[in-house]
Amino acid sequence: MDNSQELQSFLKQEGQKAMISQMVGKLTDQCRDKCIGGTPGSKFSSKESACLSNCAKRFMDMSTLMH
């Protein structure tokens, strides 16, 4: 593999990392806003935990469908 191919591969990997990071940030913001009411305590309630889990699953399902 020459330097040009290595650079292209590296840039592709970095782009994928950035996309994943951005997706995780969106997921965190959207699910937190939807599921966490008021000031969060030291632990999530069972209702909050279930909501966060379902929200993350729906977000991942939609992301998979879009790509």
C-alpha positions in Angstrom: 0.0 0.0 0.0 1.5 3.3 -1.0 1.3 6.6 1.0 -1.7 7.9 -1.0 -3.7 4.7 -0.3 -2.7 4.8 3.4 -3.8 8.4 3.7 -7.1 7.7 2.0 -7.7 4.8 4.3 -6.8 6.8 7.3 -9.1 9.7 6.3 -11.9 7.3 5.7 -11.5 5.8 9.1 -11.3 9.2 10.8 -14.5 10.2 8.9 -16.3 7.2 10.2 -15.1 7.9 13.8 -16.4 11.4 13.5 -19.7 10.3 12.2 -20.1 7.8 15.0 -19.1 10.4 17.6 -21.7 12.8 16.1 -24.4 10.1 16.2 -23.7 9.3 19.8 -23.9 12.9 20.7 -27.3 13.3 19.0 -28.5 10.1 20.6 -27.4 11.3 24.0 -29.1 14.7 23.6 -32.3 13.4 22.2 -32.8 10.6 24.6 -31.8 12.7 27.7 -34.2 15.4 26.7 -37.0 12.9 26.2 -36.4 10.6 29.1 -34.9 12.5 32.0 -37.4 14.8 33.7 -36.2 17.6 36.0 -32.9 17.3 37.8 -31.4 13.8 37.5 -30.4 12.1 40.7 -27.5 9.8 41.3 -29.4 6.9 39.7 -32.0 6.6 36.9 -35.4 5.4 37.9 -36.7 2.2 36.3 -38.9 4.3 34.1 -36.0 6.5 33.0 -33.8 3.5 32.3 -36.5 1.8 30.2 -37.1 5.0 28.3 -33.4 5.5 27.6 -33.0 1.9 26.5 -36.0 2.1 24.1 -34.9 5.5 22.8 -31.4 4.3 22.0 -32.8 1.2 20.3 -35.2 3.3 18.1 -32.4 5.8 17.3 -30.1 3.0 16.2 -32.8 1.3 14.2 -33.5 4.6 12.4 -29.8 5.2 11.8 -29.5 1.7 10.2 -32.5 2.3 8.0 -31.1 5.7 6.8 -27.7 4.2 5.8 
